[in-house]
Amino acid sequence: LAQGLSNKQIASVLNISEQTVKVHIRNLLRKLNVRSRVAATILFLQQRGAQ
């Protein structure tokens, strides 16, 4: 996600369906309490920088 890959690209790398990727990303966004992939990436980079 943080690398800017599309759902289709993520699915290909992980050898899963694009729909499965969508479900996991939707769940991830909900758990992180963010509304977009960009917000999730920013949160990830902030947390990574704090460590």
C-alpha positions in Angstrom: 0.0 0.0 0.0 2.7 2.5 1.0 4.6 1.7 -2.2 1.7 3.0 -4.3 0.7 -0.3 -5.8 -2.8 -0.6 -7.3 -5.2 -3.3 -6.0 -4.5 -5.3 -9.1 -0.7 -5.1 -8.6 -1.0 -6.1 -4.9 -3.2 -9.0 -5.9 -0.7 -10.2 -8.5 2.2 -10.0 -6.0 0.3 -11.8 -3.3 -1.3 -14.3 -5.8 -4.8 -13.5 -4.5 -7.9 -12.0 -6.1 -8.3 -8.2 -6.5 -11.6 -8.5 -4.6 -9.7 -10.0 -1.6 -7.3 -7.1 -1.7 -10.2 -4.7 -1.7 -11.7 -6.4 1.4 -8.4 -6.3 3.3 -7.7 -2.7 2.4 -11.2 -1.7 3.5 -10.8 -3.5 6.8 -7.3 -1.9 7.3 -8.7 1.6 6.7 -11.5 1.0 9.2 -9.1 -0.3 11.8 -6.8 2.6 11.3 -9.7 5.0 11.4 -8.7 6.7 8.1 -10.7 7.3 5.0 -8.2 6.8 2.3 -5.1 4.9 1.2 -3.2 8.1 1.2 -4.1 8.8 4.9 -3.1 5.2 5.8 0.2 5.6 4.0 0.9 8.9 5.8 0.0 7.3 9.2 2.4 4.4 8.3 5.2 6.7 7.4 4.7 8.8 10.6 4.8 5.7 12.8 7.8 4.3 11.0 9.6 7.6 11.5 8.8 7.6 15.2 10.5 4.3 15.8 
